[in-house]
């Protein structure tokens, strides 16, 4: 399982930066990191993709938001 906090720290991003880069609301990210809410399957898949190839995944997300 990909821990959002570990992934975010590995990428040297703040919660706000990670949330903006991924399109995940900051409150959701905080809830995941603090164990208040479980991560849904689609979000887990997104985190796995980001963990495997952060540059490509984040660039793809940025391009999708710009479209």
VENRABEL-V261027 format. One record per backbone hydrogen bond with DSSP energy under -1.0 kcal/mol. CO is the residue of the C=O (numbers start at 0). NH is the residue of the N-H. E is the energy in kcal/mol with one decimal. If there is no record, write none. Layout:
BEGIN
CO_NH_E, CO_NH_E
END
This chain:
BEGIN
2_6_-2.5, 3_7_-2.9, 4_8_-2.4, 5_9_-2.5, 6_10_-1.7, 7_12_-2.2, 8_11_-1.4, 13_17_-2.7, 14_18_-2.7, 15_19_-2.4, 16_20_-2.6, 17_21_-2.0, 18_22_-2.0, 24_28_-2.3, 25_29_-2.7, 26_30_-2.2, 27_31_-2.4, 28_32_-2.8, 29_33_-2.2, 30_35_-2.2, 30_36_-1.2, 31_34_-1.3, 39_43_-2.3, 40_44_-2.2, 41_45_-2.0, 42_46_-2.6, 43_47_-2.3, 44_48_-2.3, 45_49_-2.4, 46_50_-2.5, 47_51_-2.2, 48_52_-2.0, 52_56_-2.7, 53_57_-2.7, 54_58_-2.1, 55_59_-2.4, 56_60_-2.3, 57_61_-2.3, 58_62_-2.4, 59_63_-2.2, 60_64_-2.0, 61_65_-1.7, 62_66_-1.2
END
